[in-house]
Amino acid sequence: MSTVETETLQGTPQETSQETPQKATEAAIRKARRPSGFATMDPALVAEIARKGGKAAHAAGTAYEFSSEKAREAGRKGGLAVHAKRRAGGA
């Protein structure tokens, strides 16, 4: 690791370090983000909250109804997107 001496306002030398890419990566790993929100909660509690939200949405009439017709259409679109390169003559 290389160091550069700089002077502070009082005139005394102070060492500062220049981080190398490897040191920066190691620092990022040490400072890894901790989970927050639902990720920190008990899975059973998260499921209970989701269940209540689903029931409330259905009661309010705002829940998404996924019929077999909509599922068929989604599958068709997915197949078209996946195989677009093949149909266009790409690899």
C-alpha positions in Angstrom: 0.0 0.0 0.0 1.4 3.4 -0.9 1.2 6.3 1.4 1.5 10.0 0.8 2.6 12.5 3.4 0.5 15.6 3.6 0.8 18.5 5.9 -2.1 19.6 8.1 -2.8 23.3 8.8 -0.4 23.2 11.8 2.4 22.1 9.6 2.9 18.6 11.0 3.1 15.7 8.6 0.2 13.3 8.5 0.1 10.0 6.7 -2.9 9.3 4.4 -3.3 6.1 2.5 -4.4 5.6 -1.0 -6.6 2.6 -1.4 -5.8 0.0 -4.0 -8.7 -1.7 -5.8 -8.1 -4.9 -3.7 -8.2 -2.9 -0.5 -11.4 -1.1 -1.6 -13.0 -4.5 -2.4 -12.0 -5.9 1.0 -13.4 -2.8 2.7 -16.7 -3.2 0.8 -16.9 -6.8 1.9 -16.4 -5.8 5.6 -19.0 -3.1 5.2 -21.5 -5.5 3.6 -25.1 -4.3 3.8 -27.2 -5.8 6.5 -30.7 -7.0 5.6 -33.5 -4.6 6.5 -37.3 -4.6 6.4 -39.0 -7.9 5.6 -35.6 -9.6 5.2 -35.0 -9.3 8.9 -38.4 -10.6 9.9 -39.4 -14.2 10.8 -40.7 -15.9 7.6 -44.0 -16.9 9.3 -44.7 -13.2 10.2 -43.9 -12.1 6.7 -46.3 -14.7 5.3 -49.0 -13.6 7.8 -48.6 -9.9 6.7 -48.8 -11.0 3.0 -51.9 -13.1 3.6 -53.6 -10.1 5.3 -52.6 -7.9 2.4 -54.0 -10.3 -0.1 -57.3 -10.6 1.7 -57.6 -6.8 2.0 -56.9 -6.4 -1.7 -59.5 -8.9 -2.7 -62.0 -7.3 -0.3 -61.3 -3.9 -1.9 -61.6 -5.3 -5.4 -58.1 -4.2 -6.3 -56.4 -7.6 -6.4 -55.1 -9.0 -9.7 -57.1 -11.9 -11.0 -54.9 -14.2 -13.0 -57.2 -16.4 -15.2 -56.1 -19.3 -17.3 -56.6 -17.1 -20.4 -54.2 -14.5 -19.0 -51.7 -17.3 -18.1 -51.9 -18.6 -21.6 -51.2 -15.2 -23.1 -48.3 -14.6 -20.7 -46.7 -17.9 -21.6 -47.1 -17.2 -25.3 -45.4 -13.8 -24.9 -42.6 -15.3 -22.9 -42.0 -18.0 -25.5 -41.8 -15.4 -28.2 -39.3 -13.3 -26.3 -37.1 -16.2 -25.5 -36.9 -17.5 -29.0 -36.8 -14.1 -30.8 -33.1 -14.5 -31.6 -33.6 -18.0 -33.0 -36.4 -16.8 -35.3 -34.4 -13.8 -36.4 -31.5 -16.1 -37.5 -29.2 -15.2 -34.6 -27.3 -17.7 -32.5 
